[in-house]
Amino acid sequence: MKATVESNLFTGYSVGVQDPITVLHLQFAYDTLLLGAKCWANIRALRAVLVLFELMSGLKRPLYGVMWEMAFPLSRPSYWGDLRRLGFWEPVLTRIKNRLLGWKSRFLSFGGRFILLKSVLTSLPVYAFSFFKAPSGIISSIESLLNKIFWGGSEDARKISWISWKNICSRKEYEGLGVRQLQEFNIALLGKWCWRMLVDKEGLWFRVLAARYGTEIGRVREGGMRGSSWWREIVNIWEGRGDIGVGWFGDCISKKVGEGSGTLFWTDPWLEGIPLSERFGRLFDLAMNKSSSVAEMFDLGWEVGGEAWEWRRQLWAWEEELVRECQDLLHDLSLQAHSPDVWQWQPDPTNGYSVHNAYQILISQEITPLSAAADLIWHK
């Protein structure tokens, strides 16, 4: 592949307009995905590469179907499917149903059904949930099926649910059984991508996003309607938009400043865990250097009379008071040379982000004791 590109026989897939990045191949385990511009010249080049690979490795496989997929992947609008439609999630539901075919819940004890539910069934959608945000209707369908199994029913036969599913999913210290809440778990899995955007900016996936949507003040732009549904959901979690855990991710991250060159002065949460753009929103609106780093502001001088403070206009008296308040916060701060700036996950600064930790944060925001159902279980 490298030789064909250097000989101008193959053109890789280009992402972005202003600062494009070219992707030739992706590899995972035993799979290799070759990417290129949609043209017949690339098809002929790839066929030659695959033929040479067969001759050198001795591996044989039909080329017609492979070349067809390479030539016309964009000719089918529903190639990847719509995340909002049931058809996209049907394989997940089918997998859960197929797993239940070999189990007869009516022959299992209550404890057996509980173990099956907690250890097996709620783990089946993990792969899909780690990349896609499931619609609420899909979550309800899965939980309805799990609820039927838990109470000894089946897909077609339903038994009485003596306790609501929400209470069953409550933590044990709040009189629940600790069954995984799928919607919160889905958000916790997707939050891993938000964390990787902070600590893995050299990764290919991040560079593709930056080339596709562009960057602004150190962050990848949202993209608006041009953004994919996956990217919009990641941005919603980052920005704290949504029905579950509003603002939970931003509240749990902070920047530990070393030399200061990798930390944005106004927009990164490096001072007491709150961005200065939020704490001093008026000053941020008037600042000329919104994208300056902490090191740049320090070198210019952020003390009284320093050159770091550049404004679009003359400040009013009450705005001057805000500047002095900000300078008081910065008065005793000093940078550490040769020490890199690092992001920290405040609930666990040592190990960083974990799905388990994020899930516990999400489910702890709304806790409902099971006092009403206790009378149904324990006879007094």
C-alpha atoms as a printed R data frame, in Angstrom:
    type eleno elety resid chain resno       x       y       z
1   ATOM     1    CA   MET     A     1   0.000   0.000   0.000
2   ATOM     2    CA   LYS     A     2   2.819   2.399   0.841
3   ATOM     3    CA   ALA     A     3   4.470   1.726  -2.523
4   ATOM     4    CA   THR     A     4   1.240   2.309  -4.456
5   ATOM     5    CA   VAL     A     5   0.686   5.645  -2.719
6   ATOM     6    CA   GLU     A     6   4.264   6.778  -3.323
7   ATOM     7    CA   SER     A     7   3.853   5.829  -6.991
8   ATOM     8    CA   ASN     A     8   0.582   7.818  -7.225
9   ATOM     9    CA   LEU     A     9  -1.318   4.642  -8.079
10  ATOM    10    CA   PHE     A    10  -3.642   4.872  -5.082
11  ATOM    11    CA   THR     A    11  -5.357   7.873  -3.461
12  ATOM    12    CA   GLY     A    12  -6.280   7.575   0.193
13  ATOM    13    CA   TYR     A    13  -9.519   8.790   1.730
14  ATOM    14    CA   SER     A    14  -9.172  12.482   2.582
15  ATOM    15    CA   VAL     A    15 -11.051  14.013   5.525
16  ATOM    16    CA   GLY     A    16 -11.418  17.768   5.962
17  ATOM    17    CA   VAL     A    17 -10.969  20.795   3.735
18  ATOM    18    CA   GLN     A    18  -8.672  23.336   5.387
19  ATOM    19    CA   ASP     A    19  -6.265  20.901   7.097
20  ATOM    20    CA   PRO     A    20  -7.146  17.539   5.547
21  ATOM    21    CA   ILE     A    21  -5.880  14.225   6.846
22  ATOM    22    CA   THR     A    22  -5.529  11.169   4.623
23  ATOM    23    CA   VAL     A    23  -6.432   7.699   5.901
24  ATOM    24    CA   LEU     A    24  -5.229   4.634   3.999
25  ATOM    25    CA   HIS     A    25  -6.058   1.718   6.247
26  ATOM    26    CA   LEU     A    26  -7.383   0.756   9.674
27  ATOM    27    CA   GLN     A    27  -6.452  -2.410  11.521
28  ATOM    28    CA   PHE     A    28  -8.068  -4.173  14.457
29  ATOM    29    CA   ALA     A    29  -7.054  -7.654  15.611
30  ATOM    30    CA   TYR     A    30  -7.130  -9.796  12.438
31  ATOM    31    CA   ASP     A    31  -9.149  -7.351  10.335
32  ATOM    32    CA   THR     A    32  -7.788  -4.754   7.917
33  ATOM    33    CA   LEU     A    33  -9.963  -2.057   6.361
34  ATOM    34    CA   LEU     A    34  -8.533  -0.304   3.282
35  ATOM    35    CA   LEU     A    35  -9.822   3.212   2.616
36  ATOM    36    CA   GLY     A    36  -9.522   5.312  -0.513
37  ATOM    37    CA   ALA     A    37 -11.211   7.770  -2.825
38  ATOM    38    CA   LYS     A    38 -14.134   6.414  -4.810
39  ATOM    39    CA   CYS     A    39 -12.657   5.864  -8.267
40  ATOM    40    CA   TRP     A    40 -11.897   2.941 -10.568
41  ATOM    41    CA   ALA     A    41  -8.159   3.684 -10.497
42  ATOM    42    CA   ASN     A    42  -8.152   2.851  -6.790
43  ATOM    43    CA   ILE     A    43 -10.129  -0.327  -7.419
44  ATOM    44    CA   ARG     A    44  -7.570  -1.556  -9.940
45  ATOM    45    CA   ALA     A    45  -4.694  -0.653  -7.599
46  ATOM    46    CA   LEU     A    46  -6.305  -2.454  -4.663
47  ATOM    47    CA   ARG     A    47  -6.947  -5.516  -6.775
48  ATOM    48    CA   ALA     A    48  -3.274  -5.620  -7.715
49  ATOM    49    CA   VAL     A    49  -2.261  -5.226  -4.058
50  ATOM    50    CA   LEU     A    50  -4.552  -8.067  -2.979
51  ATOM    51    CA   VAL     A    51  -3.297 -10.352  -5.751
52  ATOM    52    CA   LEU     A    52   0.300  -9.706  -4.707
53  ATOM    53    CA   PHE     A    53  -0.674 -10.345  -1.097
54  ATOM    54    CA   GLU     A    54  -2.156 -13.721  -2.090
55  ATOM    55    CA   LEU     A    55   0.992 -14.692  -3.968
56  ATOM    56    CA   MET     A    56   3.282 -13.738  -1.098
57  ATOM    57    CA   SER     A    57   1.218 -15.070   1.815
58  ATOM    58    CA   GLY     A    58  -0.509 -18.036   0.225
59  ATOM    59    CA   LEU     A    59  -3.903 -16.899   1.543
60  ATOM    60    CA   LYS     A    60  -6.758 -17.249  -0.917
61  ATOM    61    CA   ARG     A    61 -10.115 -15.508  -0.894
62  ATOM    62    CA   PRO     A    62 -12.632 -14.453  -3.585
63  ATOM    63    CA   LEU     A    63 -12.057 -10.891  -4.717
64  ATOM    64    CA   TYR     A    64 -15.345 -10.075  -6.433
65  ATOM    65    CA   GLY     A    65 -17.403  -9.385  -3.323
66  ATOM    66    CA   VAL     A    66 -14.528  -7.535  -1.684
67  ATOM    67    CA   MET     A    67 -13.984  -5.267  -4.682
68  ATOM    68    CA   TRP     A    68 -17.713  -4.586  -4.988
69  ATOM    69    CA   GLU     A    69 -17.857  -3.353  -1.414
70  ATOM    70    CA   MET     A    70 -14.813  -1.193  -2.065
71  ATOM    71    CA   ALA     A    71 -16.236   0.255  -5.257
72  ATOM    72    CA   PHE     A    72 -19.757   1.074  -4.151
73  ATOM    73    CA   PRO     A    73 -19.968   1.548  -0.362
74  ATOM    74    CA   LEU     A    74 -21.738   4.880  -0.727
75  ATOM    75    CA   SER     A    75 -24.322   3.697  -3.226
76  ATOM    76    CA   ARG     A    76 -26.553   2.372  -0.464
77  ATOM    77    CA   PRO     A    77 -28.041   5.108   1.760
78  ATOM    78    CA   SER     A    78 -28.809   2.653   4.568
79  ATOM    79    CA   TYR     A    79 -25.285   1.176   4.687
80  ATOM    80    CA   TRP     A    80 -24.885   2.057   8.353
81  ATOM    81    CA   GLY     A    81 -28.545   2.591   9.260
82  ATOM    82    CA   ASP     A    82 -30.333   5.210  11.324
83  ATOM    83    CA   LEU     A    83 -29.525   5.103  15.034
84  ATOM    84    CA   ARG     A    84 -33.009   6.354  15.868
85  ATOM    85    CA   ARG     A    85 -34.795   3.450  14.183
86  ATOM    86    CA   LEU     A    86 -35.633   0.121  15.741
87  ATOM    87    CA   GLY     A    87 -34.062  -1.751  12.826
88  ATOM    88    CA   PHE     A    88 -30.589  -0.525  13.771
89  ATOM    89    CA   TRP     A    89 -30.936  -1.958  17.288
90  ATOM    90    CA   GLU     A    90 -32.760  -5.128  16.282
91  ATOM    91    CA   PRO     A    91 -29.544  -7.227  16.409
92  ATOM    92    CA   VAL     A    92 -29.058  -6.207  20.050
93  ATOM    93    CA   LEU     A    93 -32.596  -7.229  20.972
94  ATOM    94    CA   THR     A    94 -32.255 -10.425  18.954
95  ATOM    95    CA   ARG     A    95 -29.052 -11.341  20.742
96  ATOM    96    CA   ILE     A    96 -30.732 -11.014  24.131
97  ATOM    97    CA   LYS     A    97 -33.721 -13.077  22.973
98  ATOM    98    CA   ASN     A    98 -31.478 -15.784  21.503
99  ATOM    99    CA   ARG     A    99 -29.537 -16.022  24.741
100 ATOM   100    CA   LEU     A   100 -32.816 -16.628  26.560
101 ATOM   101    CA   LEU     A   101 -33.845 -19.449  24.235
102 ATOM   102    CA   GLY     A   102 -31.631 -21.879  26.097
103 ATOM   103    CA   TRP     A   103 -32.944 -20.736  29.481
104 ATOM   104    CA   LYS     A   104 -36.374 -21.470  30.839
105 ATOM   105    CA   SER     A   105 -36.970 -18.778  33.422
106 ATOM   106    CA   ARG     A   106 -39.881 -20.658  34.975
107 ATOM   107    CA   PHE     A   107 -37.489 -23.487  35.915
108 ATOM   108    CA   LEU     A   108 -34.982 -21.102  37.531
109 ATOM   109    CA   SER     A   109 -35.153 -19.984  41.118
110 ATOM   110    CA   PHE     A   110 -35.605 -16.320  41.948
111 ATOM   111    CA   GLY     A   111 -31.898 -16.084  42.787
112 ATOM   112    CA   GLY     A   112 -30.982 -17.828  39.539
113 ATOM   113    CA   ARG     A   113 -32.969 -15.350  37.487
114 ATOM   114    CA   PHE     A   114 -31.325 -12.503  39.392
115 ATOM   115    CA   ILE     A   115 -27.816 -13.804  38.620
116 ATOM   116    CA   LEU     A   116 -28.752 -14.375  34.980
117 ATOM   117    CA   LEU     A   117 -30.110 -10.843  34.762
118 ATOM   118    CA   LYS     A   118 -27.273  -9.053  36.519
119 ATOM   119    CA   SER     A   119 -24.264 -10.979  35.221
120 ATOM   120    CA   VAL     A   120 -25.289 -11.962  31.692
121 ATOM   121    CA   LEU     A   121 -28.234 -10.152  30.157
122 ATOM   122    CA   THR     A   122 -27.347  -6.577  31.127
123 ATOM   123    CA   SER     A   123 -23.836  -7.127  29.719
124 ATOM   124    CA   LEU     A   124 -24.942  -8.132  26.225
125 ATOM   125    CA   PRO     A   125 -25.543  -4.572  24.879
126 ATOM   126    CA   VAL     A   126 -22.197  -3.255  26.187
127 ATOM   127    CA   TYR     A   127 -20.454  -3.259  22.798
128 ATOM   128    CA   ALA     A   128 -23.222  -1.261  21.093
129 ATOM   129    CA   PHE     A   129 -23.692   1.059  24.089
130 ATOM   130    CA   SER     A   130 -19.983   1.897  24.167
131 ATOM   131    CA   PHE     A   131 -20.266   3.677  20.810
132 ATOM   132    CA   PHE     A   132 -23.906   4.593  20.156
133 ATOM   133    CA   LYS     A   133 -26.481   6.358  22.301
134 ATOM   134    CA   ALA     A   134 -29.567   4.177  22.439
135 ATOM   135    CA   PRO     A   135 -32.960   5.889  22.046
136 ATOM   136    CA   SER     A   136 -35.222   5.809  25.075
137 ATOM   137    CA   GLY     A   137 -37.613   3.478  23.225
138 ATOM   138    CA   ILE     A   138 -34.870   0.876  22.775
139 ATOM   139    CA   ILE     A   139 -33.889   1.147  26.430
140 ATOM   140    CA   SER     A   140 -37.530   0.632  27.414
141 ATOM   141    CA   SER     A   141 -37.832  -2.413  25.151
142 ATOM   142    CA   ILE     A   142 -34.740  -4.052  26.631
143 ATOM   143    CA   GLU     A   143 -35.748  -3.270  30.216
144 ATOM   144    CA   SER     A   144 -39.276  -4.553  29.590
145 ATOM   145    CA   LEU     A   145 -37.857  -7.859  28.386
146 ATOM   146    CA   LEU     A   146 -35.487  -8.083  31.362
147 ATOM   147    CA   ASN     A   147 -38.314  -7.270  33.763
148 ATOM   148    CA   LYS     A   148 -40.449 -10.100  32.380
149 ATOM   149    CA   ILE     A   149 -37.589 -12.569  32.775
150 ATOM   150    CA   PHE     A   150 -36.884 -11.391  36.306
151 ATOM   151    CA   TRP     A   151 -40.435 -12.095  37.480
152 ATOM   152    CA   GLY     A   152 -40.528 -15.535  35.884
153 ATOM   153    CA   GLY     A   153 -42.285 -14.653  32.643
154 ATOM   154    CA   SER     A   154 -41.105 -14.769  29.058
155 ATOM   155    CA   GLU     A   155 -41.230 -12.660  25.933
156 ATOM   156    CA   ASP     A   156 -44.816 -13.699  25.223
157 ATOM   157    CA   ALA     A   157 -46.059 -14.342  28.759
158 ATOM   158    CA   ARG     A   158 -46.002 -11.694  31.435
159 ATOM   159    CA   LYS     A   159 -46.333 -12.066  35.184
160 ATOM   160    CA   ILE     A   160 -47.109  -9.498  37.844
161 ATOM   161    CA   SER     A   161 -44.240  -7.133  38.684
162 ATOM   162    CA   TRP     A   162 -44.526  -6.568  42.394
163 ATOM   163    CA   ILE     A   163 -41.857  -3.872  42.446
164 ATOM   164    CA   SER     A   164 -41.085  -1.274  39.789
165 ATOM   165    CA   TRP     A   165 -38.004  -1.770  37.638
166 ATOM   166    CA   LYS     A   166 -36.578   1.551  38.837
167 ATOM   167    CA   ASN     A   167 -36.590   0.334  42.433
168 ATOM   168    CA   ILE     A   168 -35.016  -2.988  41.448
169 ATOM   169    CA   CYS     A   169 -32.150  -1.049  39.844
170 ATOM   170    CA   SER     A   170 -31.578   1.043  42.977
171 ATOM   171    CA   ARG     A   171 -28.384   0.441  44.889
172 ATOM   172    CA   LYS     A   172 -28.418  -2.134  47.682
173 ATOM   173    CA   GLU     A   173 -27.856   0.454  50.397
174 ATOM   174    CA   TYR     A   174 -31.133   2.024  49.259
175 ATOM   175    CA   GLU     A   175 -33.055  -1.249  49.436
176 ATOM   176    CA   GLY     A   176 -32.617  -2.143  45.773
177 ATOM   177    CA   LEU     A   177 -30.874  -5.057  44.075
178 ATOM   178    CA   GLY     A   178 -28.215  -3.073  42.220
179 ATOM   179    CA   VAL     A   179 -29.236  -4.163  38.722
180 ATOM   180    CA   ARG     A   180 -27.559  -2.037  36.084
181 ATOM   181    CA   GLN     A   181 -29.565   0.960  34.831
182 ATOM   182    CA   LEU     A   182 -29.043   0.779  31.075
183 ATOM   183    CA   GLN     A   183 -29.590   4.415  30.187
184 ATOM   184    CA   GLU     A   184 -27.122   5.697  32.789
185 ATOM   185    CA   PHE     A   185 -24.676   2.943  31.842
186 ATOM   186    CA   ASN     A   186 -24.930   3.970  28.190
187 ATOM   187    CA   ILE     A   187 -24.061   7.586  29.097
188 ATOM   188    CA   ALA     A   188 -21.131   6.446  31.259
189 ATOM   189    CA   LEU     A   189 -19.721   4.403  28.371
190 ATOM   190    CA   LEU     A   190 -20.013   7.331  25.951
191 ATOM   191    CA   GLY     A   191 -18.379   9.612  28.513
192 ATOM   192    CA   LYS     A   192 -15.183   7.627  27.924
193 ATOM   193    CA   TRP     A   193 -14.975   9.270  24.499
194 ATOM   194    CA   CYS     A   194 -15.204  12.719  26.093
195 ATOM   195    CA   TRP     A   195 -12.317  11.801  28.376
196 ATOM   196    CA   ARG     A   196 -10.246  10.448  25.499
197 ATOM   197    CA   MET     A   197 -10.731  13.737  23.675
198 ATOM   198    CA   LEU     A   198  -8.758  15.346  26.496
199 ATOM   199    CA   VAL     A   199  -5.958  12.820  26.943
200 ATOM   200    CA   ASP     A   200  -5.599  11.229  23.476
201 ATOM   201    CA   LYS     A   201  -5.272  14.158  21.091
202 ATOM   202    CA   GLU     A   202  -2.528  12.394  19.140
203 ATOM   203    CA   GLY     A   203  -4.816   9.497  18.251
204 ATOM   204    CA   LEU     A   204  -5.910   9.029  14.653
205 ATOM   205    CA   TRP     A   205  -9.591   9.195  15.576
206 ATOM   206    CA   PHE     A   206  -9.140  12.617  17.204
207 ATOM   207    CA   ARG     A   207  -7.142  13.979  14.268
208 ATOM   208    CA   VAL     A   208  -9.888  12.822  11.894
209 ATOM   209    CA   LEU     A   209 -12.522  14.641  13.969
210 ATOM   210    CA   ALA     A   210 -10.370  17.788  14.108
211 ATOM   211    CA   ALA     A   211  -9.915  17.711  10.336
212 ATOM   212    CA   ARG     A   212 -13.609  17.037   9.715
213 ATOM   213    CA   TYR     A   213 -15.111  19.694  11.996
214 ATOM   214    CA   GLY     A   214 -12.198  22.026  12.750
215 ATOM   215    CA   THR     A   215 -10.993  23.263  16.123
216 ATOM   216    CA   GLU     A   216 -11.805  26.376  18.115
217 ATOM   217    CA   ILE     A   217 -10.187  27.437  21.390
218 ATOM   218    CA   GLY     A   218  -8.497  24.068  21.727
219 ATOM   219    CA   ARG     A   219 -11.635  21.984  21.143
220 ATOM   220    CA   VAL     A   220 -13.246  20.264  18.177
221 ATOM   221    CA   ARG     A   221 -16.228  22.241  16.888
222 ATOM   222    CA   GLU     A   222 -19.703  20.850  17.290
223 ATOM   223    CA   GLY     A   223 -20.365  20.796  13.558
224 ATOM   224    CA   GLY     A   224 -24.069  21.685  13.743
225 ATOM   225    CA   MET     A   225 -26.261  19.721  11.373
226 ATOM   226    CA   ARG     A   226 -23.160  18.583   9.458
227 ATOM   227    CA   GLY     A   227 -22.088  16.569  12.463
228 ATOM   228    CA   SER     A   228 -22.825  12.881  12.628
229 ATOM   229    CA   SER     A   229 -25.406  11.675  15.115
230 ATOM   230    CA   TRP     A   230 -22.613   9.989  17.100
231 ATOM   231    CA   TRP     A   231 -20.585  13.188  17.322
232 ATOM   232    CA   ARG     A   232 -23.611  15.268  18.328
233 ATOM   233    CA   GLU     A   233 -24.329  12.908  21.218
234 ATOM   234    CA   ILE     A   234 -20.709  13.119  22.412
235 ATOM   235    CA   VAL     A   235 -20.888  16.920  22.315
236 ATOM   236    CA   ASN     A   236 -24.170  16.861  24.258
237 ATOM   237    CA   ILE     A   237 -22.524  14.852  27.028
238 ATOM   238    CA   TRP     A   238 -19.537  17.208  27.038
239 ATOM   239    CA   GLU     A   239 -21.719  20.313  27.153
240 ATOM   240    CA   GLY     A   240 -24.016  18.860  29.805
241 ATOM   241    CA   ARG     A   241 -27.100  18.746  27.622
242 ATOM   242    CA   GLY     A   242 -29.644  15.981  28.044
243 ATOM   243    CA   ASP     A   243 -32.124  14.531  30.501
244 ATOM   244    CA   ILE     A   244 -29.640  12.527  32.569
245 ATOM   245    CA   GLY     A   245 -26.735  13.876  34.609
246 ATOM   246    CA   VAL     A   246 -26.808  17.451  33.323
247 ATOM   247    CA   GLY     A   247 -23.287  18.868  33.501
248 ATOM   248    CA   TRP     A   248 -21.876  15.789  35.252
249 ATOM   249    CA   PHE     A   249 -18.814  15.417  33.020
250 ATOM   250    CA   GLY     A   250 -17.669  19.037  33.151
251 ATOM   251    CA   ASP     A   251 -18.083  19.098  36.919
252 ATOM   252    CA   CYS     A   252 -15.703  16.149  37.336
253 ATOM   253    CA   ILE     A   253 -12.710  17.290  35.241
254 ATOM   254    CA   SER     A   254  -9.939  19.758  36.031
255 ATOM   255    CA   LYS     A   255  -6.531  20.672  34.639
256 ATOM   256    CA   LYS     A   256  -3.384  20.394  36.723
257 ATOM   257    CA   VAL     A   257  -1.008  23.076  35.484
258 ATOM   258    CA   GLY     A   258   2.718  22.450  35.187
259 ATOM   259    CA   GLU     A   259   4.547  24.644  32.707
260 ATOM   260    CA   GLY     A   260   1.221  26.060  31.485
261 ATOM   261    CA   SER     A   261   1.783  25.794  27.726
262 ATOM   262    CA   GLY     A   262  -0.898  23.113  27.275
263 ATOM   263    CA   THR     A   263  -3.623  24.848  29.270
264 ATOM   264    CA   LEU     A   264  -5.938  27.547  27.938
265 ATOM   265    CA   PHE     A   265  -6.106  30.458  30.362
266 ATOM   266    CA   TRP     A   266  -9.794  31.299  29.932
267 ATOM   267    CA   THR     A   267 -11.600  28.103  28.959
268 ATOM   268    CA   ASP     A   268  -9.829  25.219  30.738
269 ATOM   269    CA   PRO     A   269 -10.871  24.408  34.344
270 ATOM   270    CA   TRP     A   270  -7.386  24.855  35.807
271 ATOM   271    CA   LEU     A   271  -8.124  27.221  38.701
272 ATOM   272    CA   GLU     A   272 -10.246  25.649  41.468
273 ATOM   273    CA   GLY     A   273 -11.875  23.386  38.866
274 ATOM   274    CA   ILE     A   274 -13.886  26.201  37.245
275 ATOM   275    CA   PRO     A   275 -13.001  27.867  33.906
276 ATOM   276    CA   LEU     A   276 -12.285  31.571  34.236
277 ATOM   277    CA   SER     A   277 -14.606  32.121  31.273
278 ATOM   278    CA   GLU     A   278 -17.486  30.992  33.525
279 ATOM   279    CA   ARG     A   279 -16.296  32.618  36.715
280 ATOM   280    CA   PHE     A   280 -15.580  35.947  34.994
281 ATOM   281    CA   GLY     A   281 -17.886  35.741  31.995
282 ATOM   282    CA   ARG     A   282 -17.948  39.503  31.489
283 ATOM   283    CA   LEU     A   283 -14.163  39.730  31.283
284 ATOM   284    CA   PHE     A   284 -14.021  36.767  28.890
285 ATOM   285    CA   ASP     A   285 -16.448  38.522  26.539
286 ATOM   286    CA   LEU     A   286 -14.231  41.612  26.516
287 ATOM   287    CA   ALA     A   287 -10.870  39.814  26.291
288 ATOM   288    CA   MET     A   288  -8.862  40.024  23.086
289 ATOM   289    CA   ASN     A   289  -6.767  36.928  23.834
290 ATOM   290    CA   LYS     A   290  -9.425  34.253  24.387
291 ATOM   291    CA   SER     A   291  -7.177  31.443  23.121
292 ATOM   292    CA   SER     A   292  -4.015  32.324  25.050
293 ATOM   293    CA   SER     A   293  -2.381  29.679  27.227
294 ATOM   294    CA   VAL     A   294  -1.565  30.032  30.894
295 ATOM   295    CA   ALA     A   295   2.159  30.226  30.053
296 ATOM   296    CA   GLU     A   296   1.596  33.054  27.575
297 ATOM   297    CA   MET     A   297  -0.452  35.057  30.062
298 ATOM   298    CA   PHE     A   298   2.148  34.453  32.770
299 ATOM   299    CA   ASP     A   299   5.008  35.610  30.540
300 ATOM   300    CA   LEU     A   300   3.134  38.783  29.584
301 ATOM   301    CA   GLY     A   301   2.379  39.432  33.241
302 ATOM   302    CA   TRP     A   302  -1.035  38.980  34.824
303 ATOM   303    CA   GLU     A   303  -0.271  41.131  37.840
304 ATOM   304    CA   VAL     A   304  -1.627  44.666  38.207
305 ATOM   305    CA   GLY     A   305  -0.435  46.692  35.218
306 ATOM   306    CA   GLY     A   306   0.686  43.576  33.315
307 ATOM   307    CA   GLU     A   307   0.462  43.326  29.530
308 ATOM   308    CA   ALA     A   308  -1.610  40.134  29.619
309 ATOM   309    CA   TRP     A   309  -4.888  42.034  29.975
310 ATOM   310    CA   GLU     A   310  -6.064  43.204  26.556
311 ATOM   311    CA   TRP     A   311  -9.647  44.430  26.198
312 ATOM   312    CA   ARG     A   312 -11.849  45.413  23.296
313 ATOM   313    CA   ARG     A   313 -12.705  48.686  24.997
314 ATOM   314    CA   GLN     A   314 -12.116  50.701  28.130
315 ATOM   315    CA   LEU     A   315 -13.431  48.898  31.218
316 ATOM   316    CA   TRP     A   316 -16.067  50.332  33.541
317 ATOM   317    CA   ALA     A   317 -15.367  50.696  37.238
318 ATOM   318    CA   TRP     A   318 -17.261  47.531  38.201
319 ATOM   319    CA   GLU     A   319 -15.407  45.605  35.482
320 ATOM   320    CA   GLU     A   320 -12.109  46.824  36.931
321 ATOM   321    CA   GLU     A   321 -13.207  45.293  40.232
322 ATOM   322    CA   LEU     A   322 -13.613  41.949  38.465
323 ATOM   323    CA   VAL     A   323 -10.093  42.220  37.075
324 ATOM   324    CA   ARG     A   324  -8.680  42.865  40.541
325 ATOM   325    CA   GLU     A   325 -10.622  39.899  41.917
326 ATOM   326    CA   CYS     A   326  -9.156  37.692  39.181
327 ATOM   327    CA   GLN     A   327  -5.649  39.028  39.868
328 ATOM   328    CA   ASP     A   328  -6.038  38.177  43.551
329 ATOM   329    CA   LEU     A   329  -6.694  34.555  42.591
330 ATOM   330    CA   LEU     A   330  -3.574  34.527  40.415
331 ATOM   331    CA   HIS     A   331  -1.315  36.371  42.854
332 ATOM   332    CA   ASP     A   332   0.393  33.403  44.509
333 ATOM   333    CA   LEU     A   333   0.436  31.080  41.507
334 ATOM   334    CA   SER     A   334   3.684  30.033  39.856
335 ATOM   335    CA   LEU     A   335   4.420  27.657  36.975
336 ATOM   336    CA   GLN     A   336   6.663  24.586  37.141
337 ATOM   337    CA   ALA     A   337   9.183  24.349  34.332
338 ATOM   338    CA   HIS     A   338   9.592  20.972  32.563
339 ATOM   339    CA   SER     A   339   6.390  19.710  34.167
340 ATOM   340    CA   PRO     A   340   3.596  18.898  31.676
341 ATOM   341    CA   ASP     A   341  -0.008  19.954  32.127
342 ATOM   342    CA   VAL     A   342  -2.322  16.991  32.768
343 ATOM   343    CA   TRP     A   343  -6.066  16.472  32.910
344 ATOM   344    CA   GLN     A   344  -7.477  15.022  36.107
345 ATOM   345    CA   TRP     A   345 -10.669  13.131  36.844
346 ATOM   346    CA   GLN     A   346 -11.601  14.649  40.199
347 ATOM   347    CA   PRO     A   347 -13.405  11.594  41.649
348 ATOM   348    CA   ASP     A   348 -10.210   9.556  41.032
349 ATOM   349    CA   PRO     A   349  -7.204  11.781  40.183
350 ATOM   350    CA   THR     A   350  -4.764   8.857  40.300
351 ATOM   351    CA   ASN     A   351  -6.388   6.416  37.862
352 ATOM   352    CA   GLY     A   352  -8.451   8.816  35.796
353 ATOM   353    CA   TYR     A   353 -11.823   8.198  34.179
354 ATOM   354    CA   SER     A   354 -13.522   4.841  34.584
355 ATOM   355    CA   VAL     A   355 -16.950   3.734  33.410
356 ATOM   356    CA   HIS     A   356 -17.742   2.285  36.837
357 ATOM   357    CA   ASN     A   357 -16.928   5.563  38.560
358 ATOM   358    CA   ALA     A   358 -18.943   7.613  36.071
359 ATOM   359    CA   TYR     A   359 -21.904   5.235  36.390
360 ATOM   360    CA   GLN     A   360 -21.904   5.628  40.165
361 ATOM   361    CA   ILE     A   361 -21.951   9.415  39.752
362 ATOM   362    CA   LEU     A   362 -24.906   9.255  37.384
363 ATOM   363    CA   ILE     A   363 -27.059   6.944  39.493
364 ATOM   364    CA   SER     A   364 -26.284   8.852  42.696
365 ATOM   365    CA   GLN     A   365 -27.906  12.025  41.352
366 ATOM   366    CA   GLU     A   366 -31.387  10.603  41.816
367 ATOM   367    CA   ILE     A   367 -31.955   8.153  44.651
368 ATOM   368    CA   THR     A   368 -35.374   6.908  45.683
369 ATOM   369    CA   PRO     A   369 -35.617   4.719  48.821
370 ATOM   370    CA   LEU     A   370 -37.739   1.622  48.593
371 ATOM   371    CA   SER     A   371 -39.672   2.335  51.761
372 ATOM   372    CA   ALA     A   372 -43.050   1.964  50.063
373 ATOM   373    CA   ALA     A   373 -42.256  -1.536  48.775
374 ATOM   374    CA   ALA     A   374 -40.692  -2.737  52.007
375 ATOM   375    CA   ASP     A   375 -44.112  -3.481  53.493
376 ATOM   376    CA   LEU     A   376 -44.871  -5.748  50.541
377 ATOM   377    CA   ILE     A   377 -41.746  -7.822  51.111
378 ATOM   378    CA   TRP     A   378 -41.354  -8.037  54.861
379 ATOM   379    CA   HIS     A   379 -44.346  -9.140  56.920
380 ATOM   380    CA   LYS     A   380 -44.634  -7.319  60.227
